[in-house]
Amino acid sequence: MPAANEQLGMTDPRVREANATIPVYGQLPFIPERASGCDMFTKDGRRILDLYGGHAVAALGYGHPSLVRAIQEQSHKLLFQSNSVALEVRAQAAENLVRVAPKGIDRVFFVNSGAEANENALRMACVTTRRKKILAITHGFHGRTAAAAAVTWNSEKWYGFPTKPFDVDFIPRDDTDAARAMINRDIAAVIVEPVQGIAGAYDLSEAFLKTLREETRAHGALMIADEVQSGMGRCGQYFGVQVHGIDPDIITSAKSLGAGVPCGAVLCTHDIASHFQPGDLGTTFGGGPLAAAAITATINAIDSEGLLSNVRKREAQIREQCVKGPVRNIQGMGLLLGLVCDRPAKEVRNTLLEHDILVGTSSDPAVVRILAPLVLESTHVDHLAHALEAIAPLID
Ligand SMILES: Cc1ncc(COP(=O)(O)O)c(C=O)c1O
């Protein structure tokens, strides 16, 4: 006799999640049971190539041996201790991050997510400059907490809080004249994603990013690079700003940072760090040993397996092979790419899923987003190219 909940179709986690959680997420029509490399395997026997990586998190794919070993060993040794004690594993993670960061960045504050990293980066900018206004970029996304959402374009729909924590204005993206006109001595910081992820992997122009850097410097404001999605190797360098030779004052990181273990970090200059005393910033879980071990394992794998170079090679291959079928054009950098389509991205995403390939959509209805693991192989790109080829282009 099946159990009562089975009779009601209740063994399906989709039904059970819908009954036991707040249903705020649209969900895809498959249930992964396990994953390995770039592939997910479902209970009903499907093998799905994951080119989306759980929103850009699975930097090393799934089951990466050295990451798995690092978190296994760390969980046996010491699963958690707070920042009330110094830890070898945390010190190592901080040193590794500083080593791969752009010039001038030599301090880390560990947190737990992208939004929390941005929340603290914005606080640090207001404290350091003693100014009250933040500039962000149209179409940008920075997270769901109060300050991060305040600098997110079009967050009014879900913002929810009665007021914003500071004054905010948005620079039209890629408008260098507007940037020059808007950055002045009232501005605490400009926050910018070098490649706007949720906007469809829209890569801001180097001229625009350099203007932000020059104008913030000239007016005593800070430049915060939100590299939550673009960072940790995804753009072919550790951070997207490094592709343009730009040294921001603050970088925020999360997502790929722990390659699946939740964590975030704010990276900043020594000068900014010097404004903060014990008690000024804090979080219980930030820099926990498991996260710290994952950060070091991720950086070690990126370095020892030549993943930055792999990202650049796979980007070149995608650009060469994948402008076909519904794809008209490709934007973005590295493995943060937007396939600009001739029809709704959702339609293309659904068709690719029928071919057992998972890609993402974005806030641009025509852009399919690729956020593949940095360990992506050339045969995976061939697979995507063949699947795209099978989708007939629209006749103009
Ligand atoms: C650029 C960027 N910043 C911040 C965030 C927020 O990160 P989290 O969801 O970890 O809070 C995201 C999430 O998608 C992001 O893409």
The ligand as a MOL file (V3000), in Angstrom:
LIG
                    3D

  0  0  0     0  0            999 V3000
M  V30 BEGIN CTAB
M  V30 COUNTS 16 16 0 0 0
M  V30 BEGIN ATOM
M  V30 1 C 25.7960 41.1170 -10.1270 0
M  V30 2 C 25.0650 40.5600 -8.9440 0
M  V30 3 N 25.2070 41.1580 -7.7620 0
M  V30 4 C 24.5900 40.6870 -6.6600 0
M  V30 5 C 23.7760 39.5800 -6.7140 0
M  V30 6 C 23.1020 39.0580 -5.4780 0
M  V30 7 O 23.7270 37.9110 -5.0580 0
M  V30 8 P 23.0280 36.9130 -4.0080 0
M  V30 9 O 21.8710 36.2940 -4.7230 0
M  V30 10 O 24.1010 35.9530 -3.6250 0
M  V30 11 O 22.5910 37.7620 -2.8620 0
M  V30 12 C 23.6010 38.9240 -7.9270 0
M  V30 13 C 22.7200 37.7420 -8.0220 0
M  V30 14 O 22.3220 37.3160 -9.0670 0
M  V30 15 C 24.2650 39.4230 -9.0810 0
M  V30 16 O 24.1170 38.8450 -10.2730 0
M  V30 END ATOM
M  V30 BEGIN BOND
M  V30 1 1 1 2
M  V30 2 1 2 3
M  V30 3 2 2 15
M  V30 4 2 3 4
M  V30 5 1 4 5
M  V30 6 1 5 6
M  V30 7 2 5 12
M  V30 8 1 6 7
M  V30 9 1 7 8
M  V30 10 2 8 9
M  V30 11 1 8 10
M  V30 12 1 8 11
M  V30 13 1 12 13
M  V30 14 1 12 15
M  V30 15 2 13 14
M  V30 16 1 15 16
M  V30 END BOND
M  V30 END CTAB
M  END
